[in-house]
Amino acid sequence: MDLFSSPDETTNLLPHDGIVNYYGVVFQKALADFFLEHLLNNIEWKNDEAIIFGKRIVTKRKVAWYGDKPFEYTYSNSTKQALPWTKELLELKTVIEVQTGETFNSCLLNLYHDGNEGMAWHSDAELDLKKNGAIGSVSFGSERKFAFKHKRSSETVSILLEHGSLLVMKGETQTHWLHRMPPTRLSKKPRVNLTFRTIVE
């Protein structure tokens, strides 16, 4: 099922076993353009790494990890230590917390240089994260399709994430659903995604 109609953040995009709300554009174009430019040039980006079947893989996609404390976050058998918040990231966090009524203590950022870079099916269910906690996903830059697939039934839901938009995943979403960002030849420009999370100490 594709969901490209007008957003209503009270609508659950998933048919069952989780909650996903799409708030649509929460940062108007001028402000979204400012944050995109700032994030591209001022975040401490590094190529992502993963250990798969004992082999170290380095992606073209870049990542950065920020938080309240130097939290450690482990995924794909690779551990990162959080950098201190920048002023702009704290501003974004405050807006997202007000919009969603949730609180977050960390943020994983992803930089996709163009549509050739994507993300394979996965769920954010690492032990470091608050179980069934909310994840606030903010998108700046090129519009990209974002898809969900149920782990048992394989039914799918997809949505187009707009420049300056907010999507929230919570409840049992990570337990029952996978998500991905498929590559596309249609996108020639960069995209920055921020996923605000809660690390459990």
Buried (B, 14 or more C-beta within 10 A) or exposed (E): EEBEEEBEBEEBBBEEBBBBBBBBBBBEEEEBBEBBEBBBEEBEBEEBBEEEEEEEEEBEBBBBBBBBEEBEBEBBEBEBEBBEBBEBBBEBBEBBBEBBEBEBBBBBBBBBBBBEBBBEEEBBEEEBBEEBBBBBBBBBBBBBBBBBBBEEEEEBBBBBBBBBBBBBBBBBBBEBBBBBBBBBEEBEEBBBBBBBBBBEE
